[in-house]
Amino acid sequence: MSALLSLRGIETYYGPIIALRGVDLEVNEGEIVALIGANGAGKSTLMMTICGDPQARKGEVIFAGQNITRWPMHEIARAGIAQSPEGRRIFPRMSVMENLQMGAALASPVHFADDLERIFTIFPRLKERAEQRGGTLSGGEQQMLAIARALMSRPRLLLLDEPSLGLAPLVVKLIFETIRELNARDGLTVLLVEQNAFHALKLAHRAHVLVNGRVTLSGTGRELLASPQVRAAYLEGGHAAEVPHEF
């Protein structure tokens, strides 16, 4: 496998406060890589650093052989990186269709009809709600829309930040099954940040643990699932800790 994304010695700051401390990480073409860790570990900061806001103060972000560390966000998106951010961040006053059109803004309009058909096949509920405002959707539907909007840009790399956050177990299962299918069927490359370590490690080919801005443990998803350190810190008896859910 060849590396699609490489982070080399990444240090990211918020003013004088360091958030990422020399992070090295690779995502190979066609694989799912998970990043797990507690709140405040730097997971979302790492995702945003890849997207260019904030930019890394030290180190390099290499994507598809190009150093994108100092590129503006729109150029990084145009290069083929799309993010489904933490908290979904859909456009609540826009309809589902308008949100999808926004996601497709960087893709060729030639593909729009085919891409829309594909999205509605993956998420049939979005087709049912195509004219409904995004802000009136349930939490699970909004998460589907956030992922669908990212997919409409035809990314080479999909960044998923906390896709299960606050969702009911059945919806979480659907979201993770969809990610697995997109990877297996279409070869979509995914970097997944997820607090639900159990689901993330079951899904991932490889995974990393982030603690206080540093990668402290790496391995295959299965290896980390079996790790006593990971089980003690992030799993309860082999099952993800329960959190409040929203459908």
PyMOL commands that set and color helices and strands:
alter all, ss='L'
color gray80, all
select helices_A, chain A and resi 43-51+73-79+96-106+109-122+124-128+134-136+139-151+169-186+197-203+221-226+228-234
alter helices_A, ss='H'
color red, helices_A
select strands_A, chain A and resi 3-14+17-28+32-36+58-63+66-67+81-84+157-161+189-193+206-211+214-220+235-236+239-240
alter strands_A, ss='S'
color yellow, strands_A
deselect
rebuild
show_as cartoon
